[in-house]
Amino acid sequence: MLAILGFLTVILLLAAVMSKKLSPTAALISVPLVTGVIASFFIKDEAGAVNVLANIKALSGYITGAGGIGSVAATGVMFIFSILFFGVLTDAGTFRPIIRGILRIIGRDPVKITLGTAVLAMIVHLDGSGAVTFLICIPALLPLYDALHMRRTTLATVVAMAAGVMNIMPWGGPTIRAAAAMGVDVMELFKPLILPVIIGLLAVLVFAFLLGRGEKKRMAANDAQIAYHEEVLSPEAEALLRPKLFIVNILLILAAVAALLFSGFAPAVIFMIAFVLAMVINYPKPAMQAERVDAHAKEALMMASVLFAAGAFTGIMKGTGMIEAMANALVAVIPQALGRFFPVITGVVGMPASLLFDPDSFYYGVLPVLATTAENFGISGLSIARAAVLGQMTTGFPVSPLTAATFLLTGLAGIDLGEHQKKTIPLAFLLTILMLLVALLSGAVEW
């Protein structure tokens, strides 16, 4: 019953968000809370008894505990202060000269812009952090997309695809988890996947090219002028510009990025410090500082609320045992005759499974079960692991409601989660299938 409730929770959540019947915040809180209460009638204690009242009371702990809001609290702080940081620098006009510079380099051709977006995201994601990639790429490129009337969903999709494939790298979270779960060296797991990953990255460039060409055709059909005209600012906005501090602000951004990549400090701490420095440097008067915080508070609060709601969702799903039950159910429904196809099945469902399982639950809970089952059919468990990392929380992580990075991406791009999922999920799934085919043909994955 818990497995049924788990799948029902995810289906209802996705349906509510993608159909825009509920906001992501409302859906992430209400749907698992209702199914969690229902699950309380089926959860047994160590003695085998069902204590409904105790189970319902436990939901509060699941929501606020280490598996729930506690797991995203630091990320929530990072969200808030990163928005305030980039908001202050935008007010100061830091990105206006950057836009002009980018335009001079890649021109005004949407195809070149989407290709440049993909390459930039691949380079930035070398550190393996989706949050860092989105924090660097989206604020830098969003003004350019807006200036040329390109859709923000295209920006989010291209960055998501590039980051997703790059997340398969041996220092990426999913690959490290898979290696740990299988008890092997991470390079033993990853080396056979080098060719599939290269093909995947090339496919990202192809998709970026096609999306750019689609933008170009749409803009031509709508008689959109492919030209950049700097926004005419109001007198109030003009008063906020700090052109003399451009170099200082750029150095501050570079310092923040370097700290994110190399310092080892938590991103939340880095952005707290960076925000304070940006505020004091650009607007030293307390009254102006309060105004700048007020100006960006709404956006910061909205993003943080969605993130904390996602923590509540994950906490309930884990705490009630629904995720574990879902994993066992998935293994149980696979017929014995299909055992030899376990790697293919794993590879195909890996990316969609990102919508159901967080990386820890899948790689430490589901993967060992799948690998053990496959070994009973004479198939290497490593094949299962390699097939899994081609999609599960790699190409799938930037669209999953179970990852904070997804909400960071959509929040920074200013787009709806449902819109992002509709556009990105099909392409992310195609990337996974393509890499899986290459892995099967090259022998990286048995079949």
GUKOLDREN-60096 format. One line per 4 residues: number of its first residue (from 1); for each residue x, y, z of C-alpha. Coordinates in pm, 1 decimal, always signed. Example, Ala and Ser with C-alpha at 12.3 -4.5 7.8 and 13.67 -1.06 7.14 Angstrom:
BEGIN
1 = +1230.0/-450.0/+780.0 ~ +1367.0/-106.0/+714.0 .
This chain:
BEGIN
1 = +0.0/+0.0/+0.0 ~ +286.1/+238.7/+78.2 ~ +425.6/+184.1/-271.1 ~ +88.6/+267.5/-426.9 .
5 = +62.3/+581.4/-216.8 ~ +417.8/+677.4/-314.6 ~ +352.9/+649.3/-686.0 ~ +18.7/+825.3/-642.7 .
9 = +192.9/+1109.9/-458.2 ~ +442.6/+1164.9/-737.9 ~ +178.7/+1139.2/-1012.0 ~ -54.0/+1383.6/-838.6 .
13 = +232.6/+1622.4/-769.8 ~ +350.1/+1627.5/-1130.2 ~ -6.4/+1654.8/-1261.1 ~ -86.0/+1945.0/-1027.7 .
17 = +230.1/+2135.7/-1116.3 ~ +236.7/+2071.6/-1489.6 ~ -133.7/+2146.9/-1532.2 ~ -90.0/+2461.8/-1320.6 .
21 = -374.6/+2359.1/-1089.9 ~ -147.9/+2427.4/-793.0 ~ +168.6/+2627.5/-748.7 ~ +482.6/+2418.2/-687.9 .
25 = +491.2/+2532.2/-324.5 ~ +129.9/+2433.9/-259.5 ~ +164.3/+2101.5/-442.0 ~ +488.6/+2003.0/-270.4 .
29 = +331.6/+2056.5/+71.1 ~ -31.1/+1951.0/+29.9 ~ -1.2/+1638.1/-184.0 ~ +252.4/+1444.0/+30.0 .
33 = +83.6/+1565.9/+348.4 ~ -249.4/+1413.3/+243.0 ~ -95.7/+1086.9/+126.6 ~ +127.1/+1085.8/+435.9 .
37 = -179.5/+1096.9/+661.0 ~ -332.1/+811.1/+462.1 ~ -5.2/+618.1/+488.9 ~ -26.0/+654.2/+867.6 .
41 = -301.4/+390.5/+865.6 ~ -61.8/+133.8/+718.7 ~ +272.6/+201.9/+887.9 ~ +358.3/-59.8/+1148.6 .
45 = +589.5/-16.8/+1445.5 ~ +856.4/-263.5/+1554.7 ~ +595.0/-472.4/+1730.9 ~ +391.1/-500.1/+1412.0 .
49 = +112.2/-275.7/+1539.4 ~ -36.2/+28.4/+1364.1 ~ -53.6/+341.2/+1580.9 ~ -227.0/+591.2/+1354.7 .
53 = -205.6/+886.1/+1593.2 ~ +166.1/+836.0/+1653.4 ~ +227.6/+796.6/+1282.5 ~ +45.1/+1120.9/+1204.2 .
57 = +239.5/+1304.7/+1475.6 ~ +561.9/+1169.5/+1325.8 ~ +490.5/+1354.1/+999.6 ~ +596.7/+1677.7/+1163.5 .
61 = +937.5/+1531.6/+1241.6 ~ +972.7/+1394.2/+890.6 ~ +906.4/+1741.2/+747.6 ~ +1145.1/+1931.7/+973.1 .
65 = +1406.8/+1661.0/+1028.8 ~ +1738.2/+1584.8/+862.7 ~ +1566.2/+1408.3/+574.6 ~ +1326.8/+1698.2/+514.9 .
69 = +1367.6/+2071.5/+561.5 ~ +1688.3/+2007.4/+753.0 ~ +1845.6/+1869.0/+435.6 ~ +1772.8/+2185.8/+236.4 .
73 = +1810.3/+2455.2/+501.4 ~ +2162.7/+2553.0/+399.4 ~ +2061.5/+2555.6/+33.3 ~ +1767.0/+2779.2/+119.7 .
77 = +2002.1/+3029.2/+280.1 ~ +2220.5/+3014.2/-30.1 ~ +1918.0/+3080.7/-251.2 ~ +1816.8/+3387.5/-56.1 .
81 = +2158.9/+3547.9/-42.3 ~ +2253.1/+3455.7/-400.3 ~ +1938.2/+3631.3/-524.6 ~ +2013.7/+3935.6/-313.7 .
85 = +2377.9/+3933.4/-428.1 ~ +2301.9/+3917.5/-800.1 ~ +2008.8/+4154.3/-754.0 ~ +2232.4/+4422.5/-602.0 .
89 = +2489.7/+4383.2/-879.5 ~ +2216.5/+4405.1/-1142.2 ~ +2088.9/+4724.7/-982.5 ~ +2442.6/+4860.3/-996.8 .
93 = +2451.3/+4795.6/-1373.0 ~ +2732.4/+4540.8/-1353.8 ~ +2594.4/+4317.0/-1628.2 ~ +2512.9/+4585.0/-1884.8 .
97 = +2870.5/+4613.1/-2021.9 ~ +2899.7/+4233.0/-2008.2 ~ +2596.7/+4195.2/-2234.9 ~ +2747.4/+4432.8/-2486.4 .
101 = +3074.2/+4236.2/-2475.6 ~ +2902.7/+3900.5/-2527.1 ~ +2710.3/+4041.6/-2820.6 ~ +3032.0/+4153.5/-2984.0 .
105 = +3179.7/+3804.5/-2946.6 ~ +2889.8/+3578.1/-3045.0 ~ +2683.3/+3830.5/-3235.2 ~ +2307.4/+3840.2/-3240.9 .
109 = +2247.2/+3500.7/-3398.0 ~ +2026.5/+3289.0/-3167.2 ~ +2196.7/+2972.2/-3295.1 ~ +2541.1/+3095.0/-3189.0 .
113 = +2397.2/+3210.0/-2857.1 ~ +2244.1/+2871.2/-2770.8 ~ +2563.4/+2691.8/-2873.1 ~ +2765.6/+2933.0/-2660.6 .
117 = +2526.0/+2871.1/-2372.5 ~ +2581.4/+2495.3/-2395.3 ~ +2960.5/+2525.2/-2406.4 ~ +2964.5/+2767.7/-2113.8 .
121 = +2746.9/+2537.2/-1902.9 ~ +2968.6/+2237.3/-1983.4 ~ +3280.3/+2425.4/-1877.5 ~ +3128.9/+2562.6/-1558.5 .
125 = +2986.6/+2222.9/-1460.7 ~ +3333.9/+2072.2/-1451.9 ~ +3312.1/+2117.2/-1075.3 ~ +3008.4/+1886.7/-1067.4 .
129 = +2779.4/+2130.9/-885.6 ~ +2445.0/+2204.6/-1046.1 ~ +2382.9/+2495.5/-812.1 ~ +2712.4/+2661.3/-904.0 .
133 = +2648.8/+2606.9/-1275.7 ~ +2305.9/+2765.7/-1260.4 ~ +2423.1/+3050.3/-1038.6 ~ +2697.4/+3137.9/-1285.8 .
137 = +2527.8/+3074.0/-1621.5 ~ +2170.8/+3194.4/-1574.3 ~ +2232.0/+3545.5/-1430.9 ~ +2505.6/+3607.9/-1689.7 .
141 = +2301.6/+3500.9/-1992.6 ~ +1944.2/+3588.7/-1895.6 ~ +1977.5/+3959.9/-1980.8 ~ +2112.1/+3862.7/-2324.8 .
145 = +1820.1/+3628.7/-2394.9 ~ +1575.7/+3894.8/-2280.7 ~ +1744.7/+4160.8/-2490.4 ~ +1709.7/+3950.5/-2806.4 .
149 = +1355.7/+3834.2/-2722.5 ~ +1464.6/+3470.9/-2689.3 ~ +1258.4/+3248.6/-2464.4 ~ +1385.8/+3194.9/-2113.3 .
153 = +1275.7/+2832.5/-2130.7 ~ +1530.9/+2779.9/-2408.6 ~ +1808.1/+2912.0/-2185.0 ~ +1701.0/+2684.2/-1899.3 .
157 = +1674.1/+2379.3/-2125.6 ~ +2016.4/+2423.0/-2285.8 ~ +2188.3/+2478.6/-1951.1 ~ +2001.1/+2183.2/-1798.6 .
161 = +2103.3/+1945.5/-2078.5 ~ +2468.3/+2045.0/-2063.8 ~ +2483.3/+2021.6/-1684.7 ~ +2295.7/+1691.9/-1687.9 .
165 = +2540.9/+1509.9/-1914.7 ~ +2839.8/+1665.3/-1738.5 ~ +2700.5/+1534.0/-1408.4 ~ +2808.2/+1183.8/-1519.0 .
169 = +3173.1/+1280.8/-1465.2 ~ +3352.2/+1068.1/-1203.2 ~ +3344.4/+1350.7/-949.8 ~ +2970.4/+1400.9/-1001.2 .
173 = +2740.1/+1303.7/-717.5 ~ +2549.3/+1021.2/-895.0 ~ +2863.0/+847.0/-1023.1 ~ +3031.7/+868.0/-684.7 .
177 = +2719.9/+729.9/-515.2 ~ +2692.2/+447.1/-768.0 ~ +3055.9/+348.4/-718.4 ~ +3017.1/+357.8/-341.3 .
181 = +2701.4/+148.7/-354.6 ~ +2874.5/-110.8/-574.6 ~ +3193.7/-106.3/-368.1 ~ +3420.4/-29.6/-666.2 .
185 = +3661.6/+245.5/-760.0 ~ +3480.7/+530.0/-930.5 ~ +3712.8/+521.9/-1233.0 ~ +3643.1/+150.8/-1284.6 .
189 = +3279.7/+245.2/-1311.4 ~ +3330.0/+553.6/-1526.5 ~ +3602.9/+470.8/-1782.3 ~ +3381.9/+257.1/-2010.6 .
193 = +3132.3/+545.2/-2019.2 ~ +3375.4/+798.7/-2168.1 ~ +3255.0/+739.3/-2525.0 ~ +2882.7/+755.7/-2436.3 .
197 = +2943.0/+1079.9/-2246.4 ~ +3132.4/+1234.7/-2539.1 ~ +2846.0/+1141.6/-2772.5 ~ +2603.5/+1286.1/-2518.9 .
201 = +2788.3/+1617.7/-2509.5 ~ +2791.0/+1633.0/-2889.4 ~ +2417.4/+1562.4/-2884.7 ~ +2369.3/+1853.1/-2644.0 .
205 = +2534.8/+2080.9/-2898.6 ~ +2306.4/+1943.7/-3171.1 ~ +1997.3/+2003.3/-2957.6 ~ +2123.9/+2351.4/-2870.0 .
209 = +2169.9/+2421.3/-3240.9 ~ +1815.6/+2304.9/-3315.5 ~ +1669.9/+2509.8/-3030.8 ~ +1862.4/+2813.9/-3151.7 .
213 = +1738.0/+2762.1/-3504.1 ~ +1384.0/+2730.9/-3370.6 ~ +1425.8/+3059.1/-3185.3 ~ +1553.1/+3222.8/-3503.0 .
217 = +1255.1/+3101.4/-3706.8 ~ +1007.6/+3202.9/-3436.7 ~ +1156.6/+3549.4/-3413.0 ~ +1150.0/+3588.9/-3791.4 .
221 = +787.9/+3469.8/-3807.4 ~ +693.2/+3718.6/-3539.6 ~ +893.1/+3990.7/-3710.1 ~ +1106.3/+4015.4/-3398.3 .
225 = +1404.4/+4238.9/-3450.3 ~ +1722.3/+4052.4/-3369.3 ~ +1897.6/+4348.9/-3220.6 ~ +2001.4/+4459.9/-2878.8 .
229 = +1869.8/+4790.0/-2752.6 ~ +1976.7/+4877.8/-2404.8 ~ +1688.1/+4923.1/-2169.6 ~ +1591.1/+5281.8/-2108.5 .
233 = +1614.8/+5319.9/-1733.8 ~ +1397.3/+5531.7/-1513.9 ~ +1560.5/+5816.7/-1319.4 ~ +1539.7/+5602.5/-1006.0 .
237 = +1717.3/+5311.3/-1176.0 ~ +1977.6/+5544.8/-1323.5 ~ +2055.9/+5668.1/-973.8 ~ +2140.0/+5310.1/-869.2 .
241 = +2402.2/+5256.0/-1140.1 ~ +2762.9/+5238.1/-1024.4 ~ +2971.8/+5240.3/-1346.2 ~ +3286.1/+5345.7/-1160.4 .
245 = +3261.0/+5030.2/-949.9 ~ +3234.8/+4795.8/-1249.8 ~ +3583.1/+4648.2/-1207.5 ~ +3535.4/+4611.9/-833.9 .
249 = +3202.6/+4433.4/-883.3 ~ +3348.5/+4202.6/-1148.7 ~ +3632.6/+4112.1/-914.2 ~ +3376.7/+4044.3/-643.8 .
253 = +3185.8/+3808.8/-876.6 ~ +3507.2/+3630.7/-976.8 ~ +3606.9/+3597.3/-613.7 ~ +3267.1/+3449.5/-527.4 .
257 = +3288.5/+3203.2/-817.8 ~ +3643.5/+3103.3/-724.2 ~ +3534.4/+3052.4/-365.4 ~ +3244.9/+2833.9/-481.7 .
261 = +3477.2/+2620.3/-690.2 ~ +3789.3/+2594.6/-478.8 ~ +3750.1/+2724.5/-122.4 ~ +3560.5/+2436.5/+31.8 .
265 = +3334.3/+2682.0/+212.5 ~ +2960.7/+2620.7/+202.9 ~ +2787.3/+2812.9/-80.2 ~ +2551.4/+2968.6/+174.6 .
269 = +2842.7/+3121.7/+363.6 ~ +3006.7/+3245.1/+45.2 ~ +2693.3/+3422.8/-74.4 ~ +2621.6/+3570.9/+266.0 .
273 = +2966.2/+3730.6/+266.1 ~ +2948.3/+3827.6/-102.2 ~ +2609.7/+3992.5/-53.6 ~ +2731.8/+4198.8/+239.2 .
277 = +3038.3/+4312.9/+45.7 ~ +2831.3/+4399.6/-263.7 ~ +2584.6/+4595.4/-53.8 ~ +2842.8/+4789.1/+145.7 .
281 = +3057.5/+4865.2/-158.6 ~ +2776.6/+4983.3/-385.9 ~ +2526.9/+5126.9/-140.0 ~ +2699.1/+5222.3/+184.4 .
285 = +2400.4/+5411.9/+326.7 ~ +2174.1/+5192.5/+545.7 ~ +1857.7/+5342.0/+395.7 ~ +1960.3/+5241.4/+42.9 .
289 = +2061.4/+4897.7/+166.5 ~ +1714.0/+4844.9/+310.3 ~ +1558.5/+4956.5/-18.4 ~ +1768.1/+4709.7/-218.4 .
293 = +1671.3/+4422.0/+11.5 ~ +1305.6/+4517.0/-17.2 ~ +1334.3/+4532.2/-395.7 ~ +1446.5/+4168.8/-419.9 .
297 = +1277.1/+4020.8/-113.0 ~ +972.8/+3891.5/-302.6 ~ +1179.2/+3685.4/-544.8 ~ +1402.3/+3552.9/-268.3 .
301 = +1105.1/+3452.6/-52.9 ~ +927.3/+3277.0/-339.8 ~ +1232.4/+3067.1/-424.6 ~ +1305.4/+2981.5/-63.2 .
305 = +943.7/+2880.7/-1.7 ~ +950.0/+2636.1/-293.7 ~ +1276.5/+2489.3/-171.7 ~ +1153.8/+2436.1/+183.1 .
309 = +832.8/+2286.1/+43.7 ~ +1048.9/+2042.5/-156.3 ~ +1222.6/+1951.3/+168.9 ~ +886.1/+1874.5/+326.1 .
313 = +795.6/+1655.1/+28.7 ~ +1118.9/+1456.7/+47.7 ~ +1097.8/+1424.4/+425.2 ~ +748.7/+1275.6/+417.6 .
317 = +831.8/+1040.1/+130.2 ~ +1139.6/+908.3/+309.6 ~ +1005.5/+907.8/+663.1 ~ +685.3/+718.9/+586.0 .
321 = +877.2/+455.7/+393.9 ~ +700.3/+528.4/+67.2 ~ +1025.4/+565.9/-126.6 ~ +1159.4/+234.5/+2.4 .
325 = +830.6/+63.3/-80.7 ~ +836.4/+209.8/-430.3 ~ +1185.2/+70.0/-486.3 ~ +1083.8/-278.6/-377.4 .
329 = +772.6/-264.9/-593.8 ~ +970.7/-169.8/-903.8 ~ +1197.3/-470.6/-858.6 ~ +907.9/-705.5/-789.9 .
333 = +712.0/-622.6/-1106.6 ~ +996.0/-713.4/-1345.3 ~ +927.9/-1067.9/-1476.8 ~ +1199.6/-1326.7/-1441.5 .
337 = +1211.4/-1365.1/-1820.4 ~ +1321.8/-1004.5/-1852.8 ~ +1607.3/-1046.1/-1607.7 ~ +1873.8/-1044.3/-1877.8 .
341 = +1743.6/-706.5/-1992.1 ~ +1790.6/-548.3/-1651.0 ~ +2063.8/-310.8/-1773.0 ~ +1848.3/-187.7/-2062.0 .
345 = +1545.1/-149.0/-1838.0 ~ +1753.2/+37.1/-1579.8 ~ +1895.2/+268.8/-1843.9 ~ +1554.6/+346.1/-1992.3 .
349 = +1382.8/+418.5/-1661.4 ~ +1682.8/+592.6/-1502.9 ~ +1605.6/+942.0/-1624.6 ~ +1227.5/+928.3/-1549.2 .
353 = +1314.8/+772.6/-1213.1 ~ +1476.2/+1104.6/-1121.9 ~ +1120.8/+1231.5/-1076.9 ~ +1055.3/+958.1/-820.6 .
357 = +1376.6/+908.8/-625.8 ~ +1633.6/+1142.1/-479.8 ~ +1994.7/+1032.3/-554.0 ~ +2062.8/+886.6/-209.5 .
361 = +1744.4/+678.8/-211.3 ~ +1808.2/+544.3/-559.4 ~ +2179.6/+473.7/-547.7 ~ +2194.7/+348.3/-190.2 .
365 = +1849.9/+188.0/-182.6 ~ +1729.8/+87.6/-529.1 ~ +2058.3/+26.2/-713.7 ~ +2192.5/-246.6/-481.3 .
369 = +1863.3/-434.8/-513.7 ~ +1867.5/-404.8/-893.3 ~ +2235.1/-505.1/-912.1 ~ +2187.3/-809.1/-689.2 .
373 = +1885.2/-920.9/-888.4 ~ +2075.6/-880.9/-1215.3 ~ +2371.0/-1081.8/-1084.6 ~ +2130.9/-1368.8/-1020.1 .
377 = +2079.3/-1370.1/-1397.6 ~ +2453.2/-1368.8/-1461.8 ~ +2472.4/-998.6/-1541.4 ~ +2741.4/-777.4/-1389.8 .
381 = +2615.8/-534.1/-1130.2 ~ +2849.3/-274.3/-1280.7 ~ +2640.5/-278.3/-1597.8 ~ +2338.3/-185.0/-1390.8 .
385 = +2530.3/+95.3/-1222.7 ~ +2662.2/+232.9/-1552.5 ~ +2318.9/+221.5/-1710.8 ~ +2174.1/+401.6/-1410.9 .
389 = +2419.1/+693.0/-1411.7 ~ +2334.5/+768.4/-1774.3 ~ +2005.2/+914.0/-1657.6 ~ +1922.5/+888.0/-1290.3 .
393 = +1992.6/+1230.3/-1138.7 ~ +2233.7/+1311.0/-1424.0 ~ +2029.6/+1412.6/-1727.2 ~ +1733.8/+1391.3/-1492.0 .
397 = +1849.5/+1610.6/-1205.9 ~ +1770.2/+1954.6/-1359.0 ~ +1402.1/+1858.8/-1402.7 ~ +1344.2/+1666.2/-1080.7 .
401 = +1129.1/+1821.1/-806.0 ~ +1345.4/+1627.8/-559.5 ~ +1655.4/+1840.7/-619.3 ~ +1703.3/+2192.9/-495.2 .
405 = +1904.2/+2277.0/-808.1 ~ +1591.8/+2241.9/-1023.4 ~ +1417.2/+2517.4/-831.5 ~ +1732.0/+2727.6/-839.4 .
409 = +1740.9/+2692.4/-1218.7 ~ +1375.6/+2778.3/-1272.3 ~ +1383.6/+3053.0/-1012.8 ~ +1688.2/+3226.6/-1158.2 .
413 = +1543.3/+3195.5/-1509.5 ~ +1206.2/+3324.3/-1388.1 ~ +1008.7/+3040.8/-1547.9 ~ +743.2/+2798.2/-1429.4 .
417 = +856.0/+2449.9/-1322.9 ~ +587.3/+2287.3/-1537.5 ~ +695.0/+2479.2/-1847.7 ~ +1057.3/+2381.3/-1787.7 .
421 = +969.9/+2014.8/-1743.2 ~ +751.7/+2001.4/-2055.8 ~ +1031.4/+2139.5/-2272.0 ~ +1331.8/+1972.4/-2111.6 .
425 = +1217.0/+1622.5/-2012.8 ~ +1176.1/+1491.1/-2371.8 ~ +1522.2/+1615.2/-2472.4 ~ +1683.6/+1487.6/-2152.1 .
429 = +1524.4/+1146.7/-2210.6 ~ +1653.5/+1139.5/-2570.0 ~ +2003.4/+1217.9/-2442.9 ~ +1984.8/+925.0/-2202.6 .
433 = +1857.8/+682.3/-2467.2 ~ +2130.2/+791.3/-2709.9 ~ +2406.3/+743.5/-2452.0 ~ +2254.5/+408.9/-2348.9 .
437 = +2261.5/+286.7/-2710.0 ~ +2627.7/+385.8/-2741.7 ~ +2704.2/+215.1/-2411.0 ~ +2531.4/-104.1/-2527.1 .
441 = +2710.8/-104.8/-2864.0 ~ +3049.9/-30.8/-2706.4 ~ +3010.5/-296.5/-2439.6 ~ +3014.1/-53.0/-2148.8 .
445 = +2673.2/-191.1/-2055.8 ~ +2591.9/-561.4/-2103.7 ~ +2277.4/-681.7/-2272.1 .
